[in-house]
């Protein structure tokens, strides 16, 4: 059995040497493998970063393309405040009120997005609403006929309705307050007109004294009668 033991011993020695050689090669290869893993991780990070940048660029391109397609609509939207101002100057109260009501609808439609363009347009339209109210009340201070008085009062009530539409809280109470303020403002404006008419009698309100129109008391009575007709019967 001696040759068998010798052969086994030789094979054990050879196997041990082979294992040592393999372990040595593995030790030498480990740094290269680690470096390769690191390179792969870096490449993966760079790929993710590049994909993220490409996605952001694609989103910006989509938004710009969408903005370009809506260019005409945006221009019309930006022209709303100026258009409302032109309507006020021209006495087109119905058109001005329609623009104010559209601004309310626009604000509700874009309440979730809070776009800067929409917000600015709505703010500018609200400023024109103040101008419209001032213009209407100023018109009541002049010599206006009954149909014109009714037109102005109707426009003021519609303007109150536009403001009430976007109000929050007790709507009925706000409506009553607005209506009371409207009545007070109306009577104050017509008082100013009457005072001016008494100082400088107008041919359309009182009789012409040069044609035997009567005394000062008669002219005052005519003015009072005209005031009652144009104010309290509205």
Beta strands, then each sheet from edge to edge (+ up, - down):
end
